[in-house]
Amino acid sequence: MLKTIKMKISSRNVVEGTARAPHRAMYKAMGLTDDDLSKSFIGVCHTGNEATPCNIHLPELAIGAKEGVKDGGATAREFSTIAVSDGIAMGHEGMKSSLVSREVIADSIELMMRAHQYDGLVGIAGCDKSLPGTMMAMARLNLPSIFVYGGTIMPGMLDGKELTVVDVYEAVGAYDAGQISLEELKNIENTACPNAGSCGGMFTANTMASVSEAIGLALPGSASPPAEDDRRKKIVYETGKACAKLLELDIKPRDILTFEAFENAITMLNAVGGSTNGILHLLALANEVKIKLTYDDFERIRKKTPHIADMKPGGSYVMNSLDKIGGIPLVMKKLMDGNLIHANALTVTGKTIKENLEGIKMSNNIDEKIVRSIQNPLHEVGTAVILKGTLAPDGAVIKTAGMEMTKFTGKAKVFDTEESAFDSVSKGKIEEGDVLVIRYEGPKGGPGMREMLATTAAIVGQGLGKKVAMITDGRFSGGTRGFMVGHVAPEAFVGGPIAFVKDGDEISINVEDNSINLHISKEELEKRSKEWKMPKPNYESGVLAKYAFLVGSASSGAITNASNSLK
């Protein structure tokens, strides 16, 4: 049996000794000196591109991070990786690439760090999957690392109302229903997204940015400042400098990402009414550090966490509004004072959460419209709810922020693709009491577990948000609101019960008892199961085919692993 040899990642493997003269020559071609080569190397990775406003400004922020690394006494090496714009990929086949990009981002960062033997990592990200993908790479590599968010977009302003990109999606539904004119739709389109930065509400990007502080991988106060705020430059500079310090302290992600840190992250997710995608990403991140995190943990913590931040899409405010009153540190301070988080959890500052918060000055006269007190929450319990039942034996998720209903029973209208469902919605074929079932959009079936914002927003825009429900083995955008259940597992493609639903079947959803049930007899369910045949994969080559072959269930984070093959 061959012995496995594991070499520690270290820049010294690359630049020291006579045998490494060619390597040093290549570095000197890029302007590095012998003094630069004598120092630790820190990779500064960003997901900057022109695909999305969330990421367009990140190369500039990387410059500041590199200056911080240099002033911290290390040598910075910049590199980039991909980022998919969920907003632009939404509503068509392109969305199948979104969740896949999380794995590609993590893999590509790992490859760059291993290939060049960098000693530490600053990760700068802006769009939905780039945040968890970057953090997953940090956890996997277990080198001194700090995450820094690119920042939120400023809200658009129209007739005194703050707008986000979700308002544009919902306006499409309103236009299709004849509720607004083409000119009104155009005005919303032209106003909603005024500059660089990630979508403004507590959608997935801002959710994961909030989580990055709560879990200890980002500097305190780094999540909420807008992308184009001058504080961003200071934040990335301090992040670079702090990463160099982290090398000296020899603090690694696995020292920080304890089970208690994940409990803090889940608490934050529920307190701010965050995206259901946060559940998927935290499961994936936990897997990277071999921590067993389950749906039961999410429910246990949710039930003791009050929902205190009134954030869009279910609430009234955007990230910029939260930033003005103290940002995520304010939320964490309220949670800490309520003994709802582990205050002694270690962070990338080398200090605990408690020590970090003690070093931040906060006003004592804060208007509690945006962030309520623990004693006067928006909801007594958190909003990221896990459902189980005959339709989803392994689980499903729903976000209850802004929802008035807790129960829904209706007749199924079944669609095997998102496109067919959207077409039906846009043509006014969905009626009050319907339960839209969109299947074969799961991790393997899509593949890629598409978000359904175009369809859910069209439903809301038509005034049906409180009158119908939707169930899918795909995902929902962090911008989705309404009675929408996603992440149904097992998914249809592997023969989960959602594959056996027929038009007219009665389905019930009950948030109060965490149930989601298909009301047909066991005998009928078994009959349909025997008649069902696995469909052919939608892709037989390329990255989507590879992903479908390797990806697992949404209930475990939709992670890729050789044991998850289609065989």
C-alpha positions in Angstrom: 0.0 0.0 0.0 1.4 3.4 -1.0 2.0 5.9 1.7 0.2 9.2 1.3 2.6 12.2 1.5 1.0 15.5 2.4 3.2 18.6 1.9 2.2 21.7 3.8 1.2 24.6 1.6 4.0 27.2 1.9 5.4 29.8 -0.5 8.9 28.7 0.7 8.4 25.6 -1.4 8.4 27.8 -4.4 11.0 30.5 -3.8 13.8 29.1 -1.7 16.9 27.2 -2.9 18.9 27.1 -6.0 16.4 24.8 -7.7 13.9 27.6 -7.5 15.9 30.1 -9.5 13.5 29.7 -12.5 10.5 30.4 -10.3 12.2 33.5 -8.8 13.0 34.7 -12.3 9.4 34.5 -13.3 8.4 36.5 -10.2 11.0 39.1 -11.0 9.6 39.4 -14.5 6.5 40.7 -12.7 8.4 43.3 -10.7 9.1 41.4 -7.4 12.4 41.9 -5.6 14.4 39.5 -3.4 12.9 41.4 -0.5 9.4 40.7 -1.7 10.3 37.0 -2.2 11.6 36.7 1.3 8.1 37.5 2.8 5.0 35.4 3.2 2.7 35.3 0.1 -1.0 36.2 0.5 -3.3 35.5 -2.4 -5.8 38.3 -3.0 -8.7 36.7 -4.9 -11.7 38.6 -6.2 -14.6 37.7 -8.4 -14.5 40.9 -10.4 -16.1 41.0 -13.9 -18.4 42.9 -16.2 -21.2 40.2 -15.9 -22.9 41.9 -12.9 -22.9 45.2 -11.0 -22.3 43.2 -7.9 -18.7 42.5 -9.1 -17.7 45.2 -11.5 -15.9 47.2 -8.9 -14.0 44.4 -7.2 -10.7 44.7 -9.1 -10.4 48.3 -7.7 -11.1 47.0 -4.2 -8.4 44.4 -4.6 -5.8 47.1 -5.1 -6.7 48.4 -1.6 -6.5 44.9 -0.1 -3.0 44.4 -1.7 -1.8 47.7 -0.1 -3.0 46.4 3.3 -1.2 43.1 2.8 2.0 45.0 1.9 1.8 47.3 4.9 1.2 44.3 7.0 4.6 42.9 6.0 3.6 40.3 3.4 3.6 40.0 -0.4 0.3 40.1 -2.2 -0.5 38.2 -5.3 -3.8 39.1 -7.0 -5.9 36.6 -9.0 -9.5 36.4 -10.0 -12.2 33.8 -10.5 -15.7 33.6 -12.1 -19.0 35.0 -10.8 -22.4 34.4 -12.2 -25.0 37.2 -12.1 -28.1 35.5 -10.6 -30.2 38.5 -11.7 -29.2 38.4 -15.3 -29.2 34.5 -15.4 -32.7 34.4 -13.9 -35.7 33.1 -15.8 -33.9 31.2 -18.5 -31.5 28.3 -19.0 -28.6 30.4 -17.8 -29.8 30.0 -14.2 -28.7 26.4 -14.3 -25.1 27.6 -14.1 -25.6 29.7 -10.9 -25.3 27.1 -8.1 -22.7 25.2 -10.2 -20.6 28.3 -10.1 -20.3 28.0 -6.3 -18.4 24.8 -6.7 -16.3 26.1 -9.5 -15.4 29.2 -7.5 -14.3 27.1 -4.5 -12.4 24.7 -6.8 -10.6 27.4 -8.7 -9.5 29.2 -5.6 -8.2 26.0 -4.1 -6.3 25.2 -7.3 -4.7 28.7 -7.5 -3.7 28.6 -3.9 -2.3 25.0 -4.1 -0.5 25.6 -7.4 1.3 28.7 -6.2 1.6 27.7 -2.6 0.3 31.0 -1.2 0.4 31.2 2.6 -2.8 33.0 3.2 -5.9 34.3 1.4 -8.0 37.5 1.2 -11.2 36.7 -0.6 -13.3 39.5 -2.1 -16.7 38.6 -3.5 -20.0 40.3 -4.4 -22.7 38.2 -6.0 -24.7 35.4 -4.5 -22.7 32.2 -5.1 -19.3 34.0 -5.0 -19.6 34.6 -1.3 -20.2 31.0 -0.1 -17.8 29.7 -2.9 -15.0 31.9 -1.5 -15.7 30.9 2.1 -15.8 27.2 1.1 -12.4 27.5 -0.4 -11.0 29.1 2.7 -12.4 26.3 4.9 -11.1 23.6 2.5 -7.6 25.1 2.4 -7.4 25.9 6.1 -4.9 28.7 5.6 -5.1 32.0 7.4 -7.9 33.7 5.5 -10.3 36.7 5.7 -13.4 37.2 3.7 -14.5 40.7 2.6 -17.8 41.6 0.9 -17.8 44.0 -2.1 -20.8 45.8 -0.7 -24.5 46.4 -1.4 -25.9 48.6 -4.2 -27.7 51.8 -3.2 -31.5 51.7 -3.6 -33.1 53.3 -6.6 -35.6 56.1 -5.8 -38.9 56.6 -7.7 -41.7 58.7 -6.3 -40.2 58.6 -2.9 -40.0 54.8 -2.8 -36.8 52.7 -2.5 -36.4 50.2 -5.3 -34.4 47.0 -5.8 -34.1 44.7 -8.8 -36.9 42.6 -7.3 -39.3 45.5 -7.9 -38.4 45.3 -11.6 -39.2 41.6 -11.6 -42.5 42.2 -9.8 -43.3 45.1 -12.2 -43.1 42.6 -15.1 -45.9 40.6 -13.4 -47.9 43.8 -12.9 -47.5 44.8 -16.5 -48.6 41.3 -17.7 -51.7 41.7 -15.6 -52.4 45.1 -17.1 -51.9 46.9 -13.7 -49.2 49.2 -14.9 -48.3 50.7 -18.3 -45.2 50.1 -20.4 -43.9 53.5 -19.5 -44.3 52.8 -15.8 -42.4 49.5 -16.3 -39.6 51.4 -18.1 -39.3 54.0 -15.4 -38.9 51.3 -12.8 -36.3 49.5 -15.0 -34.3 52.7 -15.4 -34.3 53.6 -11.7 -34.0 50.4 -9.7 -30.2 49.7 -10.0 -28.3 53.1 -9.9 -24.7 51.9 -9.5 -22.3 49.1 -8.5 -23.0 46.7 -5.7 -25.0 43.6 -4.8 -28.8 43.6 -4.7 -30.0 45.9 -2.0 -32.4 43.9 0.2 -31.7 41.0 2.5 -31.3 38.8 -0.5 -28.7 36.0 -0.7 -25.6 38.3 -1.1 -26.4 40.5 1.8 -27.5 37.4 3.8 -24.2 35.7 3.3 -22.3 38.9 4.0 -24.2 39.2 7.3 -23.3 35.5 8.0 -19.6 36.2 7.3 -19.5 38.5 10.3 -21.6 36.3 12.5 -19.5 33.2 11.7 -16.2 35.1 12.3 -14.6 35.0 8.9 -14.9 38.8 8.2 -13.9 41.9 10.0 -16.7 43.4 12.2 -18.7 46.1 10.4 -17.6 45.0 7.0 -20.9 43.6 5.7 -23.2 46.6 5.5 -21.4 49.7 4.0 -22.5 50.2 0.3 -20.2 49.3 -2.6 -19.5 52.9 -3.5 -19.0 54.2 0.0 -15.5 55.5 0.8 -15.4 53.2 3.8 -15.1 50.2 1.5 -11.6 51.3 0.6 -10.6 51.4 4.3 -12.3 48.0 4.9 -10.4 46.2 2.2 -7.2 47.8 3.2 -7.7 46.8 6.9 -8.7 43.3 5.7 -5.4 42.9 3.8 -3.4 44.1 6.8 -5.4 41.9 9.2 -4.7 38.8 7.0 -0.9 39.4 7.3 -1.4 39.6 11.1 -3.4 36.4 11.0 -0.4 34.6 9.5 1.6 35.7 12.6 -1.2 34.6 14.9 -1.5 31.3 13.0 -5.2 31.4 13.2 -6.9 29.3 10.5 -10.5 28.9 9.3 -11.0 25.6 11.2 -10.0 27.4 14.4 -12.9 29.8 13.8 -15.5 27.5 12.1 -16.6 25.6 15.1 -20.1 24.2 15.7 -20.8 27.2 17.9 -19.8 29.5 15.0 -22.3 27.8 12.8 -25.0 28.2 15.4 -24.2 32.0 15.4 -24.5 32.0 11.6 -27.9 30.3 11.8 -29.1 32.8 14.4 -28.1 35.7 12.2 -29.9 34.1 9.2 -33.1 34.0 11.2 -32.7 37.4 13.0 -32.4 39.3 9.7 -35.0 37.3 7.8 -32.3 36.1 5.4 -32.5 34.1 2.2 -33.3 30.4 2.2 -30.1 30.0 0.1 -28.3 30.7 3.4 -29.4 27.2 4.6 -27.9 25.5 1.5 -24.6 27.4 1.8 -24.1 26.9 5.5 -24.6 23.1 5.0 -22.0 23.2 2.2 -19.6 25.2 4.3 -20.0 22.9 7.3 -19.2 20.0 5.1 -15.8 21.6 4.2 -14.8 21.5 7.9 -16.3 18.1 8.6 -18.9 19.5 11.0 -22.2 17.6 11.0 -24.9 20.2 10.5 -28.5 19.1 9.8 -31.9 20.5 9.2 -32.7 19.7 12.9 -30.0 22.2 14.0 -31.6 24.9 11.8 -35.0 24.3 13.3 -33.7 24.1 16.9 -32.0 27.5 16.6 -34.8 29.1 14.6 -37.3 28.4 17.3 -35.3 30.3 19.9 -34.3 33.2 17.6 -36.5 36.3 17.2 -36.8 37.9 13.8 -35.8 41.5 14.5 -34.6 43.2 11.3 -37.3 44.5 9.0 -35.6 43.9 5.7 -36.8 43.5 2.1 -38.2 41.5 0.4 -40.5 40.6 3.3 -40.0 43.9 5.1 -39.5 47.5 4.4 -35.8 48.4 4.4 -32.6 47.8 2.4 -29.0 47.1 3.6 -28.1 50.7 3.2 -30.8 51.6 5.8 -29.4 49.0 8.2 -25.9 50.4 7.7 -26.9 53.9 8.7 -27.9 52.8 12.2 -25.0 50.5 12.9 -25.1 47.6 10.4 -24.6 43.9 11.4 -22.7 44.8 14.6 -25.9 46.4 15.9 -27.8 43.2 15.2 -25.1 41.1 16.8 -25.0 43.4 19.9 -28.8 42.9 20.4 -28.4 39.1 19.9 -25.4 39.0 22.3 -27.2 41.1 25.0 -30.1 38.6 24.6 -27.7 35.6 25.2 -28.6 34.3 21.7 -25.1 34.0 20.3 -21.9 32.5 21.5 -20.1 35.7 22.4 -16.8 33.9 23.1 -16.5 32.5 19.6 -13.1 33.3 17.9 -13.0 35.6 14.8 -10.4 36.6 12.2 -9.4 39.6 14.4 -7.8 37.1 16.8 -10.5 38.3 19.3 -13.9 37.0 20.3 -17.2 38.4 19.1 -17.7 40.0 22.5 -14.3 41.7 22.3 -14.9 42.9 18.8 -18.3 44.4 19.7 -16.9 46.1 22.8 -14.5 48.0 20.5 -17.4 49.4 18.3 -19.1 52.6 19.4 -22.9 52.5 18.9 -25.6 55.1 19.5 -27.9 54.6 22.4 -30.7 56.4 20.6 -31.4 54.2 17.6 -34.8 54.2 16.0 -36.1 50.6 16.4 -38.2 50.6 13.2 -35.4 48.9 11.2 -34.0 46.6 13.9 -36.4 45.8 16.7 -35.5 44.9 20.3 -35.3 41.3 21.3 -38.4 42.0 23.5 -40.4 43.5 20.6 -39.5 41.4 17.5 -41.3 41.3 14.2 -41.8 37.6 14.8 -41.1 35.6 18.0 -39.2 32.9 16.1 -37.0 32.9 13.1 -38.1 32.9 9.4 -36.0 30.1 7.7 -38.4 27.2 8.3 -37.7 23.5 7.6 -40.7 21.5 6.4 -41.1 17.7 6.2 -43.8 15.3 5.2 -45.0 12.9 2.5 -44.1 15.3 -0.2 -40.6 16.1 1.1 -39.5 13.2 3.4 -35.9 14.6 3.5 -37.0 18.2 3.9 -37.9 21.5 2.2 -37.5 25.1 3.1 -39.7 28.2 3.2 -39.0 31.8 4.3 -41.8 33.3 6.4 -40.5 36.9 6.6 -43.4 39.2 5.6 -45.8 36.3 5.3 -49.3 36.6 6.8 -50.3 33.0 6.1 -49.1 30.0 8.1 -51.2 27.4 6.3 -52.2 26.7 2.7 -54.2 23.8 1.2 -54.9 23.7 -2.6 -54.9 21.7 -5.8 -51.7 21.0 -7.6 -50.9 22.4 -11.0 -47.8 20.5 -12.2 -45.0 21.8 -14.4 -41.8 19.9 -15.4 -39.8 23.0 -16.1 -39.7 26.6 -14.8 -40.3 27.9 -18.4 -43.7 26.2 -18.7 -44.7 27.5 -15.2 -43.7 31.0 -16.1 -45.6 30.9 -19.4 -48.7 29.7 -17.5 -48.4 32.6 -15.0 -47.7 35.2 -17.6 -50.8 34.1 -19.6 -53.0 34.4 -16.5 -53.7 30.7 -16.2 -53.0 30.5 -12.5 -56.0 30.9 -10.2 -56.6 31.5 -6.5 -56.1 28.3 -4.5 -53.6 26.7 -6.9 -50.4 25.1 -5.7 -47.8 25.4 -8.5 -45.5 22.4 -8.5 -42.3 22.9 -10.5 -40.2 19.8 -10.6 -37.1 18.3 -12.3 -35.3 21.5 -11.4 -33.3 20.0 -8.5 -29.5 19.7 -8.2 -29.4 16.7 -10.4 -32.5 17.1 -12.5 -32.1 20.7 -13.7 -29.3 20.3 -13.2 -28.2 23.2 -11.1 -31.3 23.9 -8.9 -32.5 27.0 -10.6 -33.9 30.0 -8.7 -37.5 30.9 -9.6 -37.5 34.7 -9.0 -39.0 35.5 -12.4 -41.9 33.2 -11.8 -42.5 34.1 -8.1 -42.2 37.8 -8.8 -44.7 37.5 -11.7 -47.1 35.8 -9.2 -46.7 38.6 -6.7 -46.9 41.3 -9.4 -50.3 39.9 -10.5 -51.6 40.2 -6.9 -51.6 36.4 -6.3 -48.9 36.4 -3.7 -51.3 35.6 -0.9 -53.7 33.5 -3.0 -51.5 30.7 -4.4 -48.5 28.6 -3.2 -45.5 27.3 -5.1 -43.5 24.1 -4.4 -40.3 23.2 -6.2 -37.2 21.0 -6.0 -35.3 24.0 -7.3 -34.5 27.2 -5.3 -35.8 30.6 -4.7 -34.0 33.9 -4.9 -33.3 35.7 -1.7 -35.6 38.3 -3.3 -38.6 35.9 -3.4 -41.6 36.6 -1.1 -44.9 34.8 -0.8 -45.9 31.2 0.2 -43.0 29.6 -1.7 -41.5 26.2 -0.8 -38.1 25.2 -2.3 -35.3 22.6 -1.9 -37.8 19.7 -1.9 -35.9 16.5 -1.2 -35.6 13.9 -2.5 -35.9 15.7 -5.8 -38.0 14.5 -8.7 -35.1 13.3 -10.8 -34.1 10.6 -8.3 -37.7 9.5 -7.7 -38.7 11.7 -4.8 -42.5 12.0 -4.1 -42.7 15.3 -5.9 -42.2 13.3 -9.2 -45.5 11.5 -8.6 -47.7 14.5 -8.1 -50.6 14.9 -10.6 -52.8 17.9 -11.5 -55.6 18.2 -9.1 -53.9 16.4 -6.2 -54.5 18.1 -2.8 -51.4 19.4 -1.1 -51.2 21.1 2.3 -48.4 23.2 3.8 -48.4 24.1 7.5 -45.6 26.3 8.8 -46.9 25.9 12.4 -46.2 22.2 12.5 -43.5 22.1 9.9 -45.4 19.9 7.5 -45.8 19.5 3.8 -48.0 16.7 2.6 -49.4 15.2 -0.6 -52.9 13.9 0.2 -53.1 10.6 -1.7 -53.2 7.1 -0.2 -50.0 5.0 0.4 -51.3 2.5 -2.1 -51.7 5.2 -4.8 -48.3 6.6 -4.0 -46.7 3.2 -4.4 -48.5 2.6 -7.6 -47.3 5.9 -9.1 -43.7 5.1 -7.8 -43.7 1.8 -9.7 -44.9 3.4 -12.9 -42.3 6.3 -12.8 -39.2 6.1 -14.9 -36.1 8.3 -14.4 -35.8 10.7 -17.3 -32.7 11.1 -19.4 -30.3 13.7 -18.1 -30.7 17.1 -19.8 -27.0 17.3 -20.5 -24.6 14.6 -21.5 -21.4 16.5 -21.7 -19.8 19.7 -20.3 -19.8 21.2 -16.8 -23.5 20.7 -16.2 -23.3 17.0 -17.0 -20.3 16.7 -14.6 -22.2 18.6 -11.9 -25.3 16.4 -12.2 -23.1 13.3 -11.9 -21.4 14.5 -8.7 -24.0 16.6 -6.9 -25.9 15.4 -3.8 -29.2 16.4 -2.2 -30.3 19.9 -1.3 -30.9 18.6 2.2 -27.1 18.2 2.6 -26.1 21.4 0.8 -26.1 20.3 -2.8 -22.4 19.6 -2.6 -20.4 17.8 -5.2 -18.7 14.6 -4.2 -17.6 11.4 -6.1 -20.0 9.4 -3.9 -23.0 11.3 -5.4 -22.7 9.9 -8.9 -25.8 9.1 -10.9 -24.8 5.4 -10.9 
